[in-house]
Amino acid sequence: MIRLLQIEWIKLKNSRASKVLISVYFVLLLSISLVSMINFNLGDIHISIADQGIFNFPFIWHFNTYFAGLFKIFLLLVVVSMTANEYANRTIKQNLIDGMSKKEFILSKFYMVVLLAFLSTVFVFIVSLIQGLLYSDYREFSSITTDLIFLLAYFIKLVAFFSFGLFLGVLIKRSAFAIGALGVWYIIENVIYGLLRWKVFKGQEIHEKIMQFFPLHAMSNVIIQPFTRFNKVKSIAKTTNTKELLGIDYHIHTEQLLILIVWTFIFVYLSYILIKKRDL
């Protein structure tokens, strides 16, 4: 594994575009701290985001992993480009000539996917821990360690998303078209969602149970939006009888993580099958 990671690291280190994208990604993760400066008015009520408890343990794990997930497209571009560039630069053929098997080639890409997801998760953990220790009203060990499962869910979500990008890069061989294919698939999933919700199972909740097995919906469902956990929003919901805001399930469920793990295996296996059958 170390040897394969070293090979991928050399390729990544020599890619200027990849280094820029990775740098932008981690800078954006740091920008989460700027959210504390946001203020807005809701009718006659003034709301300061910093006063809503977003830096409190354990809520910060939910808040930061959700926002960090919004920036994952930058690392996806790295995964897709480093895969597609193997064909454009013919390095895949050279690797095979030098003795690397097709299985090792895919594993090297997957190991890099896992490494990028792991580094991102560690970075989010460190940033969140520092923010919480500085600003949280609750610093007990039990508060800090509660909801750490959001970090695990974030890691699994990234691995699944990047594995999807790996598969598209292998399938299409061109970075731009692979990203375009991802956009098309996103539209397809939402069209299916709309049809199931408004046509097939109108007035029922069956569509949600079906859509949870689609890859992009599975990734978005694992960590849902944290906004309605804000203290101010909860108080407004109580006074206006908006029960929907108070009945949302924010927990991480094992079956959701298992769905993402299965999709990860499918994407990596399909990538291997494509490489194995191609005459490179």
C-alpha positions in Angstrom: 0.0 0.0 0.0 2.8 2.4 0.9 4.5 1.9 -2.4 1.3 2.6 -4.3 0.6 5.7 -2.3 4.2 6.9 -3.0 3.6 6.6 -6.7 0.3 8.5 -6.5 1.9 11.2 -4.3 4.7 11.8 -6.8 2.0 12.3 -9.6 0.0 14.6 -7.3 3.0 16.6 -6.3 3.9 17.3 -9.9 0.4 18.4 -10.8 0.1 22.2 -10.3 -3.7 22.1 -10.8 -4.1 19.5 -8.1 -2.0 21.5 -5.7 -4.1 24.6 -6.3 -7.4 22.8 -5.9 -6.2 21.1 -2.7 -5.0 24.5 -1.3 -8.3 26.2 -2.2 -10.2 23.4 -0.5 -8.4 23.6 2.8 -8.6 27.5 2.7 -12.4 27.2 2.3 -12.5 24.8 5.2 -10.8 27.4 7.3 -13.4 30.0 6.1 -16.0 28.2 8.1 -14.9 30.3 11.1 -16.1 33.4 9.3 -19.7 32.2 9.7 -19.6 33.7 13.2 -19.6 37.2 11.6 -23.0 36.6 9.9 -25.9 38.7 11.1 -29.4 39.0 9.6 -32.9 40.1 10.5 -35.9 37.9 10.4 -38.8 40.3 10.6 -38.3 42.3 13.7 -36.0 39.8 15.2 -32.2 40.3 14.9 -30.2 37.1 14.6 -26.5 36.7 15.1 -25.2 33.4 14.0 -22.5 33.5 16.7 -25.1 33.6 19.4 -27.0 30.5 18.2 -24.5 28.0 19.6 -22.8 26.9 16.4 -19.5 26.7 18.2 -20.9 24.7 21.1 -20.0 21.1 21.7 -21.4 18.8 20.4 -23.3 20.8 17.8 -20.1 22.0 16.2 -19.4 18.5 14.8 -22.6 18.5 12.9 -22.3 22.1 11.7 -18.7 21.9 10.5 -19.0 18.5 8.8 -22.0 19.7 6.9 -20.4 22.9 5.7 -17.1 21.1 4.9 -19.0 18.7 2.7 -20.2 21.6 0.6 -16.6 22.1 -0.6 -15.9 18.5 -1.5 -16.2 19.2 -5.2 -12.7 20.7 -5.2 -11.1 17.4 -4.1 -13.4 15.5 -6.5 -11.8 17.6 -9.3 -8.4 16.4 -8.1 -9.5 12.7 -8.1 -11.1 13.0 -11.5 -8.2 14.8 -13.1 -5.5 12.5 -11.6 -7.5 9.6 -13.1 -8.2 11.1 -16.5 -4.7 12.4 -16.8 -3.4 8.8 -16.7 -5.0 8.3 -20.1 -4.0 11.8 -21.5 -0.4 11.4 -20.4 -0.3 7.7 -21.1 1.2 7.1 -17.6 -1.2 4.2 -17.1 0.4 2.3 -19.9 3.8 3.1 -18.6 2.9 1.9 -15.1 1.6 -1.4 -16.5 4.8 -1.8 -18.5 6.9 -1.2 -15.4 5.2 -4.1 -13.7 2.1 -2.6 -11.9 -0.9 -4.8 -12.3 -4.3 -3.4 -13.2 -5.6 -4.2 -9.8 -2.7 -2.3 -8.2 -3.4 0.6 -10.4 -7.0 0.9 -9.2 -5.9 0.3 -5.6 -3.4 3.1 -5.9 -6.2 5.5 -6.9 -8.5 4.2 -4.2 -5.7 4.5 -1.5 -5.3 8.2 -2.6 -9.0 8.7 -2.3 -9.0 7.3 1.2 -6.0 9.4 2.1 -7.6 12.7 0.8 -10.8 11.9 2.7 -8.8 11.0 5.9 -6.7 14.2 5.7 -9.9 16.3 5.2 -11.6 14.6 8.2 -8.5 15.2 10.4 -8.4 18.8 9.3 -12.1 19.3 10.1 -11.6 17.6 13.5 -8.7 19.9 14.4 -10.4 23.1 13.3 -13.7 22.1 15.1 -11.9 21.2 18.2 -10.0 24.5 18.4 -13.2 26.5 17.7 -15.1 24.6 20.3 -12.4 24.9 23.0 -12.3 28.7 22.3 -16.0 29.5 22.0 -18.1 26.6 23.3 -20.2 27.1 26.4 -19.7 23.5 27.2 -16.2 22.0 27.5 -16.9 18.9 29.5 -15.3 15.7 28.1 -18.7 14.2 27.5 -19.9 17.2 25.5 -16.7 17.2 23.4 -16.9 13.4 22.6 -20.7 13.4 21.9 -21.6 13.2 18.2 -18.1 12.4 17.0 -19.9 10.0 14.7 -20.5 13.0 12.4 -16.7 12.8 11.6 -17.0 9.1 10.7 -20.0 9.9 8.5 -18.1 12.7 6.9 -15.2 10.4 6.1 -17.3 7.7 4.6 -19.3 10.3 2.6 -16.1 11.7 1.1 -14.7 8.2 0.3 -18.0 7.3 -1.5 -18.1 10.6 -3.4 -14.5 10.5 -4.5 -14.9 6.8 -5.5 -17.8 7.9 -7.7 -15.4 10.5 -9.3 -12.8 7.7 -9.7 -15.3 5.6 -11.5 -16.4 8.4 -13.8 -12.7 9.3 -14.5 -12.0 5.7 -15.6 -15.2 5.4 -17.5 -15.0 8.6 -19.5 -11.3 9.4 -19.5 -11.8 13.1 -19.7 -12.0 15.4 -16.7 -14.5 17.9 -18.0 -16.8 15.2 -19.4 -16.6 13.2 -16.2 -17.6 16.2 -14.1 -20.4 16.9 -16.7 -21.6 13.3 -16.3 -21.8 13.8 -12.5 -24.0 16.8 -13.1 -26.2 14.9 -15.5 -26.5 12.1 -12.9 -27.5 14.6 -10.3 -30.2 15.9 -12.5 -31.4 12.4 -13.3 -31.7 11.6 -9.6 -33.7 14.7 -8.9 -36.0 14.0 -11.9 -36.6 10.5 -10.5 -37.2 12.0 -7.0 -39.8 14.4 -8.4 -41.6 11.7 -10.4 -41.7 9.4 -7.4 -42.8 12.1 -5.0 -45.4 13.9 -7.2 -46.6 11.3 -9.6 -46.0 7.7 -8.5 -46.4 7.9 -4.7 -48.2 11.2 -4.4 -49.0 12.1 -0.8 -46.9 9.2 0.6 -43.4 8.9 2.0 -42.3 5.9 0.0 -40.2 7.9 -2.4 -37.8 8.8 0.4 -37.2 5.1 1.2 -36.5 4.4 -2.5 -34.2 7.5 -3.0 -32.0 6.7 -0.1 -30.4 3.9 -2.2 -29.4 6.3 -5.0 -25.7 7.3 -4.6 -25.9 11.1 -4.5 -29.1 11.2 -2.4 -27.5 8.7 0.0 -24.5 11.0 0.3 -26.6 14.1 1.0 -28.9 12.3 3.4 -26.1 11.0 5.7 -25.4 14.5 7.2 -28.5 16.8 6.8 -28.6 20.5 7.2 -28.0 21.8 10.8 -29.8 25.1 10.5 -33.0 24.1 12.3 -30.9 23.1 15.3 -30.1 26.7 16.0 -31.6 28.0 19.3 -33.2 31.0 17.7 -34.9 28.9 14.9 -36.2 26.4 17.5 -37.7 29.2 19.6 -39.4 30.7 16.5 -40.7 27.2 15.5 -42.2 26.8 18.9 -44.0 30.2 18.9 -45.3 29.6 15.3 -46.2 26.0 15.8 -43.9 24.9 13.0 -43.6 21.3 14.1 -41.7 20.3 11.0 -38.7 22.2 12.2 -38.6 20.4 15.5 -39.3 16.9 14.2 -36.3 16.5 12.0 -34.0 13.5 12.6 -30.4 14.7 12.8 -28.9 11.5 13.9 -26.4 9.4 11.8 -27.9 6.0 11.0 -25.9 2.8 10.5 -27.9 1.8 7.5 -27.1 5.1 5.7 -23.4 4.5 6.3 -23.7 0.9 5.0 -25.4 2.2 1.8 -22.4 4.5 1.2 -19.9 1.7 1.9 -21.7 -0.6 -0.6 -21.7 2.2 -3.2 -17.9 2.7 -2.6 -17.3 -1.0 -3.2 -19.4 -0.9 -6.4 -17.6 2.2 -7.8 -14.2 0.8 -7.1 -15.1 -2.7 -8.4 -16.6 -1.3 -11.6 -13.5 0.9 -12.1 -11.4 -2.3 -11.9 -13.6 -4.2 -14.3 -13.3 -1.4 -16.8 -9.5 -1.2 -16.6 -9.3 -5.0 -16.7 -11.3 -5.3 -19.9 -9.6 -2.5 -21.8 -6.7 -2.9 -24.1 -4.4 -0.3 -22.7 
